[in-house]
Amino acid sequence: MNRGLWFLVALGVIGAIIYFNAKGTFNKMVTSQEGVEAQWAQVENQYQRRADLIPNLVETVKGYKDFESETLTGVAEARSKVGQLTVSKEVLENPELMARFSDAQNELGQVLNRLMSVAESYPDLKANEGFSDLRIQLEGTENRISVARDRFNEAARAHNTMVKLFPNNIWAGIFDMDEVSYFQSAQGTEQAPKVEF
């Protein structure tokens, strides 16, 4: 074989290696990104479940005329704020927007906790079967939200690791595959709440 033919064969082999490497890396990144988005959909699913339970909870509590209207107003306002935010791919890739979304969800969670705490002062309300069922469903939903957030963060970690590793980082830049933002808890939640009797 002459040199020209060897050169073409070598060039073809190198081209095939690059092609298959790029194809494999791209497919893994797409799979990873879809996994992140699927996990985020589960987080949103649980947030929607919580949002759907809130009107029923508020209506049940409204039946108690002496119940603090300030707490119910807080729940309505926090739910409204959450309803105004939508999470798209851009939000998942933007830490600032993700933080705003997380803050709104955390605020809603805090207001719901306050509602449950205040409800403890109303024996008739606590004994109400409808309220009790809703409270149990809401507590279960909060647990599901926590699990879904953990799974999302794990998927985000795996994806971010993949797009940062060499040579994947080169392909990620070429294919416009970005890191995704982690779900982070609100500031101050790392400290245990102070309970006083």
PyMOL commands that set and color helices and strands:
alter all, ss='L'
color gray80, all
select helices_A, chain A and resi 3-62+69-84+89-92+95-119+123-127+129-164+168-175
alter helices_A, ss='H'
color red, helices_A
deselect
rebuild
show_as cartoon
